[in-house]
Protein backbone atom coordinates (compact mmCIF):
# COMPACT_ATOMS: atom_id res chain seq x y z
CA UNK A 1 0.00 0.00 0.00
CA UNK A 2 2.88 2.39 0.72
CA UNK A 3 4.20 1.98 -2.82
CA UNK A 4 0.83 2.99 -4.25
CA UNK A 5 0.72 6.01 -1.95
CA UNK A 6 4.30 6.96 -2.84
CA UNK A 7 3.30 6.99 -6.50
CA UNK A 8 0.49 9.49 -5.87
CA UNK A 9 -2.32 7.39 -4.47
CA UNK A 10 -4.63 8.26 -1.59
CA UNK A 11 -6.74 6.59 1.07
CA UNK A 12 -10.34 7.76 1.30
CA UNK A 13 -12.01 7.08 4.60
CA UNK A 14 -15.55 7.04 5.96
CA UNK A 15 -16.48 7.77 9.55
CA UNK A 16 -19.34 6.22 11.52
CA UNK A 17 -21.87 7.94 13.77
CA UNK A 18 -19.42 7.90 16.68
CA UNK A 19 -16.65 9.62 14.67
CA UNK A 20 -14.44 6.54 14.33
CA UNK A 21 -13.18 5.44 10.92
CA UNK A 22 -15.22 2.45 9.75
CA UNK A 23 -13.93 2.10 6.16
CA UNK A 24 -10.71 2.94 4.35
CA UNK A 25 -10.22 2.40 0.60
CA UNK A 26 -6.85 2.88 -1.09
CA UNK A 27 -7.01 4.45 -4.57
CA UNK A 28 -4.15 4.46 -7.06
CA UNK A 29 -3.25 7.65 -8.90
CA UNK A 30 -5.23 6.29 -11.86
CA UNK A 31 -8.40 5.97 -9.75
CA UNK A 32 -8.44 2.18 -9.28
CA UNK A 33 -9.19 0.64 -5.87
CA UNK A 34 -6.35 -1.41 -4.40
CA UNK A 35 -7.52 -4.87 -3.31
CA UNK A 36 -6.73 -6.52 0.03
CA UNK A 37 -6.49 -3.33 2.04
CA UNK A 38 -8.32 -3.52 5.32
CA UNK A 39 -8.90 -1.36 8.32
CA UNK A 40 -6.20 -3.20 10.29
CA UNK A 41 -3.50 -2.30 7.73
CA UNK A 42 -4.77 1.28 7.63
CA UNK A 43 -4.58 1.56 11.44
CA UNK A 44 -1.08 0.07 11.50
CA UNK A 45 0.22 2.59 8.94
CA UNK A 46 -1.46 5.47 10.74
CA UNK A 47 -0.11 4.38 14.15
CA UNK A 48 3.45 4.24 12.77
CA UNK A 49 3.10 7.72 11.24
CA UNK A 50 3.49 6.55 7.63
CA UNK A 51 0.19 8.15 6.51
CA UNK A 52 -1.57 11.30 7.60
CA UNK A 53 -4.55 13.53 6.85
CA UNK A 54 -5.10 17.25 7.25
CA UNK A 55 -8.51 18.88 7.78
CA UNK A 56 -10.50 15.78 6.80
CA UNK A 57 -8.76 15.34 3.44
CA UNK A 58 -7.88 11.86 2.13
CA UNK A 59 -4.90 10.21 3.79
CA UNK A 60 -1.59 10.58 1.97
CA UNK A 61 1.92 9.29 2.61
CA UNK A 62 4.10 11.29 5.02
CA UNK A 63 7.84 11.92 4.95
CA UNK A 64 8.31 9.02 7.37
CA UNK A 65 6.35 6.80 5.00
CA UNK A 66 8.50 7.83 2.05
CA UNK A 67 11.63 6.93 4.00
CA UNK A 68 10.15 3.53 4.87
CA UNK A 69 9.42 2.58 1.24
CA UNK A 70 12.13 0.57 -0.42
CA UNK A 71 13.03 1.56 -3.98
CA UNK A 72 11.58 -0.65 -6.71
CA UNK A 73 11.76 -0.56 -10.47
CA UNK A 74 8.13 0.54 -10.91
CA UNK A 75 8.46 3.58 -8.63
CA UNK A 76 8.66 6.91 -10.40
C-alpha positions as protocol buffer text, in pm:
chain_id: "A"
residue {
  index: 1
  type: UNK
  ca { x: 0 y: 0 z: 0 }
}
residue {
  index: 2
  type: UNK
  ca { x: 288 y: 239 z: 72 }
}
residue {
  index: 3
  type: UNK
  ca { x: 420 y: 198 z: -282 }
}
residue {
  index: 4
  type: UNK
  ca { x: 83 y: 299 z: -425 }
}
residue {
  index: 5
  type: UNK
  ca { x: 72 y: 601 z: -195 }
}
residue {
  index: 6
  type: UNK
  ca { x: 430 y: 696 z: -284 }
}
residue {
  index: 7
  type: UNK
  ca { x: 330 y: 699 z: -650 }
}
residue {
  index: 8
  type: UNK
  ca { x: 49 y: 949 z: -587 }
}
residue {
  index: 9
  type: UNK
  ca { x: -232 y: 739 z: -447 }
}
residue {
  index: 10
  type: UNK
  ca { x: -463 y: 826 z: -159 }
}
residue {
  index: 11
  type: UNK
  ca { x: -674 y: 659 z: 107 }
}
residue {
  index: 12
  type: UNK
  ca { x: -1034 y: 776 z: 130 }
}
residue {
  index: 13
  type: UNK
  ca { x: -1201 y: 708 z: 460 }
}
residue {
  index: 14
  type: UNK
  ca { x: -1555 y: 704 z: 596 }
}
residue {
  index: 15
  type: UNK
  ca { x: -1648 y: 777 z: 955 }
}
residue {
  index: 16
  type: UNK
  ca { x: -1934 y: 622 z: 1152 }
}
residue {
  index: 17
  type: UNK
  ca { x: -2187 y: 794 z: 1377 }
}
residue {
  index: 18
  type: UNK
  ca { x: -1942 y: 790 z: 1668 }
}
residue {
  index: 19
  type: UNK
  ca { x: -1665 y: 962 z: 1467 }
}
residue {
  index: 20
  type: UNK
  ca { x: -1444 y: 654 z: 1433 }
}
residue {
  index: 21
  type: UNK
  ca { x: -1318 y: 544 z: 1092 }
}
residue {
  index: 22
  type: UNK
  ca { x: -1522 y: 245 z: 975 }
}
residue {
  index: 23
  type: UNK
  ca { x: -1393 y: 210 z: 616 }
}
residue {
  index: 24
  type: UNK
  ca { x: -1071 y: 294 z: 435 }
}
residue {
  index: 25
  type: UNK
  ca { x: -1022 y: 240 z: 60 }
}
residue {
  index: 26
  type: UNK
  ca { x: -685 y: 288 z: -109 }
}
residue {
  index: 27
  type: UNK
  ca { x: -701 y: 445 z: -457 }
}
residue {
  index: 28
  type: UNK
  ca { x: -415 y: 446 z: -706 }
}
residue {
  index: 29
  type: UNK
  ca { x: -325 y: 765 z: -890 }
}
residue {
  index: 30
  type: UNK
  ca { x: -523 y: 629 z: -1186 }
}
residue {
  index: 31
  type: UNK
  ca { x: -840 y: 597 z: -975 }
}
residue {
  index: 32
  type: UNK
  ca { x: -844 y: 218 z: -928 }
}
residue {
  index: 33
  type: UNK
  ca { x: -919 y: 64 z: -587 }
}
residue {
  index: 34
  type: UNK
  ca { x: -635 y: -141 z: -440 }
}
residue {
  index: 35
  type: UNK
  ca { x: -752 y: -487 z: -331 }
}
residue {
  index: 36
  type: UNK
  ca { x: -673 y: -652 z: 3 }
}
residue {
  index: 37
  type: UNK
  ca { x: -649 y: -333 z: 204 }
}
residue {
  index: 38
  type: UNK
  ca { x: -832 y: -352 z: 532 }
}
residue {
  index: 39
  type: UNK
  ca { x: -890 y: -136 z: 832 }
}
residue {
  index: 40
  type: UNK
  ca { x: -620 y: -320 z: 1029 }
}
residue {
  index: 41
  type: UNK
  ca { x: -350 y: -230 z: 773 }
}
residue {
  index: 42
  type: UNK
  ca { x: -477 y: 128 z: 763 }
}
residue {
  index: 43
  type: UNK
  ca { x: -458 y: 156 z: 1144 }
}
residue {
  index: 44
  type: UNK
  ca { x: -108 y: 7 z: 1150 }
}
residue {
  index: 45
  type: UNK
  ca { x: 22 y: 259 z: 894 }
}
residue {
  index: 46
  type: UNK
  ca { x: -146 y: 547 z: 1074 }
}
residue {
  index: 47
  type: UNK
  ca { x: -11 y: 438 z: 1415 }
}
residue {
  index: 48
  type: UNK
  ca { x: 345 y: 424 z: 1277 }
}
residue {
  index: 49
  type: UNK
  ca { x: 310 y: 772 z: 1124 }
}
residue {
  index: 50
  type: UNK
  ca { x: 349 y: 655 z: 763 }
}
residue {
  index: 51
  type: UNK
  ca { x: 19 y: 815 z: 651 }
}
residue {
  index: 52
  type: UNK
  ca { x: -157 y: 1130 z: 760 }
}
residue {
  index: 53
  type: UNK
  ca { x: -455 y: 1353 z: 685 }
}
residue {
  index: 54
  type: UNK
  ca { x: -510 y: 1725 z: 725 }
}
residue {
  index: 55
  type: UNK
  ca { x: -851 y: 1888 z: 778 }
}
residue {
  index: 56
  type: UNK
  ca { x: -1050 y: 1578 z: 680 }
}
residue {
  index: 57
  type: UNK
  ca { x: -876 y: 1534 z: 344 }
}
residue {
  index: 58
  type: UNK
  ca { x: -788 y: 1186 z: 213 }
}
residue {
  index: 59
  type: UNK
  ca { x: -490 y: 1021 z: 379 }
}
residue {
  index: 60
  type: UNK
  ca { x: -159 y: 1058 z: 197 }
}
residue {
  index: 61
  type: UNK
  ca { x: 192 y: 929 z: 261 }
}
residue {
  index: 62
  type: UNK
  ca { x: 410 y: 1129 z: 502 }
}
residue {
  index: 63
  type: UNK
  ca { x: 784 y: 1192 z: 495 }
}
residue {
  index: 64
  type: UNK
  ca { x: 831 y: 902 z: 737 }
}
residue {
  index: 65
  type: UNK
  ca { x: 635 y: 680 z: 500 }
}
residue {
  index: 66
  type: UNK
  ca { x: 850 y: 783 z: 205 }
}
residue {
  index: 67
  type: UNK
  ca { x: 1163 y: 693 z: 400 }
}
residue {
  index: 68
  type: UNK
  ca { x: 1015 y: 353 z: 487 }
}
residue {
  index: 69
  type: UNK
  ca { x: 942 y: 258 z: 124 }
}
residue {
  index: 70
  type: UNK
  ca { x: 1213 y: 57 z: -42 }
}
residue {
  index: 71
  type: UNK
  ca { x: 1303 y: 156 z: -398 }
}
residue {
  index: 72
  type: UNK
  ca { x: 1158 y: -65 z: -671 }
}
residue {
  index: 73
  type: UNK
  ca { x: 1176 y: -56 z: -1047 }
}
residue {
  index: 74
  type: UNK
  ca { x: 813 y: 54 z: -1091 }
}
residue {
  index: 75
  type: UNK
  ca { x: 846 y: 358 z: -863 }
}
residue {
  index: 76
  type: UNK
  ca { x: 866 y: 691 z: -1040 }
}
